[in-house]
Amino acid sequence: MPRSSPRVAAHRRHKKVLKFTKGQYGSRSKLYKRANEAMLKSLFYAFRDRRNRKRDFRRLWITRINAAARLNGLTYSKLVYGLKLANVQVDRKVLADIAARDAATFGKIAELAKSQLSPA
């Protein structure tokens, strides 16, 4: 029995990779070897940055909360500690949204946190 070459399977695989890298610059979208390298790298970046996006958003929320807290005479850490003492369970995403959109409500939350902190 003669050996068969993987022509159809290889062609399909090559087409799939080239379709994936469509729109990339130069040989990264034309040549299989370069396209495969580009595809693997882009999949690695996508995997890594799905995790980094969570980190980046948390940093953004903390920055926004800190800015709003300082307008109300608190620091971020004191605000969060005061809310913990008051048993207010609001996550940073919601707190940052309130800080950005509704300053009056955030002011009430900050006052609640302030009231829980012991005078020093």
CYANA upper distance limits for C-alpha pairs under 8 A (distance plus 0.5 A):
  6 PRO  CA     10 ALA  CA      6.21
  7 ARG  CA     11 HIS  CA      6.41
  8 VAL  CA     12 ARG  CA      6.68
  9 ALA  CA     13 ARG  CA      6.67
 10 ALA  CA     14 HIS  CA      6.54
 11 HIS  CA     15 LYS  CA      6.59
 12 ARG  CA     16 LYS  CA      6.66
 13 ARG  CA     17 VAL  CA      6.86
 14 HIS  CA     18 LEU  CA      6.64
 14 HIS  CA     32 TYR  CA      6.68
 15 LYS  CA     19 LYS  CA      6.49
 16 LYS  CA     20 PHE  CA      6.74
 17 VAL  CA     21 THR  CA      6.90
 17 VAL  CA     32 TYR  CA      7.70
 17 VAL  CA     35 ALA  CA      7.10
 17 VAL  CA     36 ASN  CA      6.62
 17 VAL  CA     39 MET  CA      7.59
 18 LEU  CA     22 LYS  CA      6.61
 18 LEU  CA     29 SER  CA      6.44
 18 LEU  CA     30 LYS  CA      7.36
 18 LEU  CA     31 LEU  CA      8.27
 18 LEU  CA     32 TYR  CA      7.10
 18 LEU  CA     35 ALA  CA      6.71
 18 LEU  CA     36 ASN  CA      8.30
 20 PHE  CA     39 MET  CA      7.47
 21 THR  CA     28 ARG  CA      7.33
 21 THR  CA     29 SER  CA      5.68
 21 THR  CA     35 ALA  CA      6.59
 21 THR  CA     38 ALA  CA      7.70
 21 THR  CA     39 MET  CA      6.76
 22 LYS  CA     29 SER  CA      5.83
 23 GLY  CA     29 SER  CA      7.07
 24 GLN  CA     28 ARG  CA      6.32
 24 GLN  CA     29 SER  CA      5.81
 25 TYR  CA     29 SER  CA      6.96
 26 GLY  CA     30 LYS  CA      7.32
 27 SER  CA     31 LEU  CA      5.84
 27 SER  CA     34 ARG  CA      6.81
 27 SER  CA     35 ALA  CA      7.59
 28 ARG  CA     32 TYR  CA      8.41
 28 ARG  CA     34 ARG  CA      5.51
 28 ARG  CA     35 ALA  CA      4.90
 28 ARG  CA     36 ASN  CA      8.48
 28 ARG  CA     37 GLU  CA      8.50
 28 ARG  CA     38 ALA  CA      6.68
 29 SER  CA     34 ARG  CA      8.11
 29 SER  CA     35 ALA  CA      5.92
 30 LYS  CA     34 ARG  CA      8.35
 30 LYS  CA     35 ALA  CA      7.32
 31 LEU  CA     35 ALA  CA      6.32
 32 TYR  CA     36 ASN  CA      6.39
 33 LYS  CA     37 GLU  CA      6.88
 34 ARG  CA     38 ALA  CA      6.68
 35 ALA  CA     39 MET  CA      6.51
 36 ASN  CA     40 LEU  CA      6.65
 37 GLU  CA     41 LYS  CA      6.68
 38 ALA  CA     42 SER  CA      6.54
 39 MET  CA     43 LEU  CA      6.62
 40 LEU  CA     44 PHE  CA      6.70
 41 LYS  CA     45 TYR  CA      6.71
 42 SER  CA     46 ALA  CA      6.58
 43 LEU  CA     47 PHE  CA      6.68
 44 PHE  CA     48 ARG  CA      6.66
 45 TYR  CA     49 ASP  CA      6.34
 46 ALA  CA     50 ARG  CA      6.59
 47 PHE  CA     51 ARG  CA      7.64
 48 ARG  CA     52 ASN  CA      6.94
 49 ASP  CA     53 ARG  CA      6.28
 50 ARG  CA     54 LYS  CA      7.56
 51 ARG  CA     55 ARG  CA      7.33
 52 ASN  CA     56 ASP  CA      6.60
 53 ARG  CA     57 PHE  CA      6.62
 54 LYS  CA     58 ARG  CA      6.74
 55 ARG  CA     59 ARG  CA      6.86
 56 ASP  CA     60 LEU  CA      6.77
 57 PHE  CA     61 TRP  CA      6.64
 58 ARG  CA     62 ILE  CA      6.70
 58 ARG  CA     92 ARG  CA      7.87
 58 ARG  CA     93 LYS  CA      8.03
 59 ARG  CA     63 THR  CA      6.68
 60 LEU  CA     64 ARG  CA      6.78
 61 TRP  CA     65 ILE  CA      6.62
 61 TRP  CA     92 ARG  CA      6.55
 61 TRP  CA     93 LYS  CA      6.50
 61 TRP  CA     95 LEU  CA      8.36
 61 TRP  CA     96 ALA  CA      5.67
 62 ILE  CA     66 ASN  CA      6.47
 62 ILE  CA     76 TYR  CA      8.06
 62 ILE  CA     92 ARG  CA      7.36
 62 ILE  CA     96 ALA  CA      7.75
 63 THR  CA     67 ALA  CA      6.72
 64 ARG  CA     68 ALA  CA      6.79
 64 ARG  CA     96 ALA  CA      6.21
 64 ARG  CA     99 ALA  CA      7.46
 64 ARG  CA    100 ALA  CA      7.71
 65 ILE  CA     69 ALA  CA      6.42
 65 ILE  CA     76 TYR  CA      7.08
 65 ILE  CA     92 ARG  CA      8.24
 65 ILE  CA     95 LEU  CA      7.26
 65 ILE  CA     96 ALA  CA      5.73
 65 ILE  CA     99 ALA  CA      6.74
 66 ASN  CA     70 ARG  CA      6.61
 66 ASN  CA     75 THR  CA      6.62
 66 ASN  CA     76 TYR  CA      5.03
 67 ALA  CA     71 LEU  CA      7.04
 68 ALA  CA     72 ASN  CA      7.15
 68 ALA  CA     99 ALA  CA      6.39
 68 ALA  CA    100 ALA  CA      8.40
 68 ALA  CA    103 ALA  CA      8.36
 68 ALA  CA    106 PHE  CA      8.26
 69 ALA  CA     73 GLY  CA      6.90
 69 ALA  CA     74 LEU  CA      5.59
 69 ALA  CA     75 THR  CA      6.22
 69 ALA  CA     76 TYR  CA      6.57
 69 ALA  CA     79 LEU  CA      7.32
 69 ALA  CA    110 ALA  CA      7.29
 70 ARG  CA     74 LEU  CA      5.45
 70 ARG  CA     75 THR  CA      6.00
 70 ARG  CA     76 TYR  CA      8.05
 72 ASN  CA    107 GLY  CA      6.94
 72 ASN  CA    110 ALA  CA      7.15
 72 ASN  CA    111 GLU  CA      8.49
 74 LEU  CA     78 LYS  CA      6.75
 74 LEU  CA     79 LEU  CA      6.66
 74 LEU  CA    110 ALA  CA      8.12
 74 LEU  CA    114 LYS  CA      8.15
 75 THR  CA     79 LEU  CA      6.60
 76 TYR  CA     80 VAL  CA      6.71
 77 SER  CA     81 TYR  CA      6.56
 78 LYS  CA     82 GLY  CA      6.41
 78 LYS  CA    113 ALA  CA      8.37
 78 LYS  CA    117 LEU  CA      8.38
 79 LEU  CA     83 LEU  CA      6.67
 79 LEU  CA    110 ALA  CA      7.01
 79 LEU  CA    113 ALA  CA      6.21
 79 LEU  CA    114 LYS  CA      7.66
 80 VAL  CA     84 LYS  CA      6.66
 80 VAL  CA    113 ALA  CA      8.11
 81 TYR  CA     85 LEU  CA      6.77
 81 TYR  CA    113 ALA  CA      8.06
 82 GLY  CA     86 ALA  CA      6.67
 82 GLY  CA    112 LEU  CA      8.05
 82 GLY  CA    113 ALA  CA      4.54
 82 GLY  CA    114 LYS  CA      6.72
 82 GLY  CA    115 SER  CA      8.20
 82 GLY  CA    116 GLN  CA      5.92
 82 GLY  CA    117 LEU  CA      6.17
 83 LEU  CA     87 ASN  CA      6.63
 83 LEU  CA     88 VAL  CA      5.69
 83 LEU  CA     89 GLN  CA      8.00
 83 LEU  CA    112 LEU  CA      7.87
 83 LEU  CA    113 ALA  CA      5.45
 83 LEU  CA    116 GLN  CA      8.21
 84 LYS  CA     88 VAL  CA      6.51
 84 LYS  CA     89 GLN  CA      7.81
 85 LEU  CA    113 ALA  CA      8.23
 85 LEU  CA    116 GLN  CA      6.76
 85 LEU  CA    117 LEU  CA      8.39
 86 ALA  CA    112 LEU  CA      7.88
 86 ALA  CA    113 ALA  CA      7.19
 86 ALA  CA    116 GLN  CA      6.70
 90 VAL  CA     94 VAL  CA      7.03
 90 VAL  CA     95 LEU  CA      6.93
 91 ASP  CA     95 LEU  CA      6.70
 92 ARG  CA     96 ALA  CA      6.37
 93 LYS  CA     97 ASP  CA      6.78
 94 VAL  CA     98 ILE  CA      6.69
 95 LEU  CA     99 ALA  CA      6.61
 95 LEU  CA    106 PHE  CA      8.29
 96 ALA  CA    100 ALA  CA      6.64
 97 ASP  CA    101 ARG  CA      6.53
 97 ASP  CA    102 ASP  CA      8.48
 98 ILE  CA    102 ASP  CA      5.68
 98 ILE  CA    103 ALA  CA      7.52
 98 ILE  CA    105 THR  CA      7.52
 98 ILE  CA    106 PHE  CA      6.53
 99 ALA  CA    103 ALA  CA      6.16
 99 ALA  CA    105 THR  CA      8.46
 99 ALA  CA    106 PHE  CA      5.99
102 ASP  CA    106 PHE  CA      6.92
103 ALA  CA    107 GLY  CA      6.52
104 ALA  CA    108 LYS  CA      6.99
105 THR  CA    109 ILE  CA      6.88
106 PHE  CA    110 ALA  CA      6.57
107 GLY  CA    111 GLU  CA      6.64
108 LYS  CA    112 LEU  CA      6.73
109 ILE  CA    113 ALA  CA      6.81
110 ALA  CA    114 LYS  CA      6.55
111 GLU  CA    115 SER  CA      6.60
112 LEU  CA    116 GLN  CA      7.10
113 ALA  CA    117 LEU  CA      7.20
